[in-house]
Every structure is written in structure tokens, then in C-alpha cells.
Amino acid sequence: MLSSYGTSVFEVMSRLAIEHRSINLGQGFPDGNGPADVRAKAALFLEDRPNQYPPMLGVPELRQAVAAHGKRFYGLEVDWQREVLVASGATEALAGCLFGLIEPGDEVVLLEPLYDSYLPIVRRAGGVPRLVRLVPPAWELPRDELAAAFSARTKLILLNSPMNPAAKLFTREELAFIAELVLRHDTYAVCDEVYEHLVFDGRAHIPLMTLPGMRERCLKIGSAGKTFALTGWKVGYVTAAAELLPPVAKAHQFITFTTAPNLQRAVAYGLAKDDAYFHSLRSELERKRDAFAQGLAAIGFDVLACEGSYFISADFRPLGFAGDDVEFCRHITTEAGVTAIPVSAFYESAAPRHFVRFAFCKEDEVLSAALERLGRHFRRN
Ligand SMILES: Cc1ncc(COP(=O)(O)O)c(C=O)c1O
């Protein structure tokens, strides 16, 4: 039952942050307002284009732009008419894929730590989760356990790369290992790639879909929210083989049916922006990551590697705090005025208990104020 799920830790921490006027580095949304030109297009399209129900699969401009983006960045040949679907955010795209493909009793392989909407939707769709754990600080893919999680009952694997909250980018070797399992067990892969453009240090994001044999088996999900730092827009897109897309479209038809047409058109404009935009998106975030990581390390945190996404995690044990990660997040919210998210929230059970996740997609002043507050607090204690 969905009602059996409690209030999420994101909500609990955000409420606590408001109550204590704490700097909220919990939830992963940028505090800027997104690119002005993309917003201007949305405003224009609100006035001079139709505002009635757009086509169920998405406006042609955006489906064409998603196909062109797949070709431009990954060399994918995509038929925009039969292989692209626009949804209301990656969250709805995920729900569409999972409700569309899972039959009651099907097994679904998922990697922990995981994004909070995955398990409730898999279970509501009748799927049986098979969880495989990656653990900090190395977040290595446990290959034997992953292989053992696949069976004749597996319908699909849900893969998130770059991965939230691990900030891990799966390597070609790891993806090849996953692809081999997908082929051997004749399954699908739902690929949550919302952070595809937020990868650092010159690394390249590799969609599983580009590996041999994967084009027909992967459903690749992207999000304008992350690619344009416009998380409130909730415009997502699915790319999948023409045979795979119809069940997803059927689910989407009954979930939201469509997404605001002006936002879709503005995102189409955005996806065609020049390389400079995509480079600066990365380099700006990379700069923030470096400054924030250095600041945390100087305070005494053991900071984990961050290869992509909006997030960086850190071990707080060197600070001498005796409690677990939830207690630590409450403590720094109420005592230091900075809010983070306990990494254990991304595991169903037996989670690691001494890592916290910070979102660094914030203005420089906000990040330095947070470091200042944490520094002051831990120097005093
Ligand atoms: C891994 C992952 N998938 C999906 C989403 C949701 O994307 P959207 O806002 O486009 O629904 C998020 C947002 O934080 C995320 O971290």
C-alpha cells in the first residue's frame, strides 16, 4: 500500500530546515532560475502557440530534439516518431516504463542506494524487487551479487548512471557486465540518466543503450529539470525501440497523458543549444564541487569521490560524532544551521550509517555560508 510509506526523509529534513532557518543542502535543486533564454522561449510559446492538449507522445519539436540530442551526444539513430515519448518529468517517465513493462510477479533488479520513487512504483506495478547493494566509500559494483540477482523471472534492471546519491558514473566495463546479464537473461533495462550532462573531470557519460545488443532492450530516460537546472518544469523524455515504447505510452496515457506544451517547446530549443552551454553546465558545477569538497575536508569530513550529479557524500566519523546519520543530519540542522540527507535513506535495510549527502548545486555564497557554519560548529565542539 502506498499509504504504508512514511513521510520521506527529504520532507522531514526540509521541514526541520525551515523551522531552524537552516541552509538546506538536502534536496537536490539548484537555487538559480535556469537559463534566461530557455525561460524566455517558454514565455513566448505560452503566448503564440496552442495551449490545448498536445499530442500524447509529446510535441513534434521536442521529440525531434530528443532524437537529435541522442545522435549528437551518443551517436544514436532515433526515429522521433516511433521511439521518443515526452513525460512530466523523469519521475513520470520512470512510472510509465515500470507500469508499462512489469507484470505482477516479475522480478526487477535494482541497485542500492536508490532514488526514492523506484521501490514504491515497482511494488505498485506488482514487481518483486531484487536489491543489490553498492556501499561507500568505493561504491563498487558487486558483480557476483548482481549476477545472482538475475533469474528466469527477471523482467528488467533499473540502472541509474550517473547515480544518485553515490555520484558514481558507471564505467564501460561495468556497463558491459550489466549488458551481458541483460542479454543472457533476455531482459530489459530502464536507464535513469537524468544526470547525463552533469559529469566531471572530463569523464564521458555512456548510455547503456549504446553498448552492443542494448539498443533494442534499453529505455533511456532524460530530464530537462537537470539538464537546464529547471527542476520545477518536470519535463522528461524516454528513448526506446519502437517495439518497446507502446506499453510505456499506454501507461503514460493514463497517468498524465501530456505535459505543458510551452515547456516542451522551450526544452526543444534548449536541447539544441551549442556545446558552450553544456560545457559551462559541467564546469560551473565542477567548480562548486571542488570548493565544497575542499571546505568539507578542511572541517574534518572524509569526503567521497564525486564523478557526477548534484551530490557529494561524506563520512562524518572523523568529526567525533557518535550517533548515526539521521541523528547527525538532525544535529547539524538544529545546532549548526546546515541540512543534509542521511545516505541510509537510500537503502531499504541494513544501510551504512555514517555518511551524509550534500547538494552542491547552490549559489557560491550559500555554499560558503554552509561551510562557515559547519566549520564554526565543529571547531567549538
Ligand atoms: C535519480 C533521479 N531520477 C529521477 C529524478 C526526478 O527527475 P524529474 O524531476 O525530471 O522527475 C531525480 C531527481 O532528483 C533523480 O535524482
The ligand as an ORCA input file, in Angstrom:
! r2SCAN-3c Opt
* xyz 0 1
  C      17.992      9.622     -9.950
  C      16.832     10.542    -10.203
  N      15.874     10.180    -11.068
  C      14.824     10.978    -11.316
  C      14.689     12.198    -10.692
  C      13.473     13.036    -10.976
  O      13.569     13.772    -12.148
  P      12.362     14.724    -12.590
  O      12.379     15.918    -11.716
  O      12.611     15.007    -14.022
  O      11.091     13.945    -12.380
  C      15.653     12.608     -9.782
  C      15.511     13.900     -9.072
  O      16.177     14.190     -8.117
  C      16.759     11.763     -9.531
  O      17.709     12.106     -8.652
*
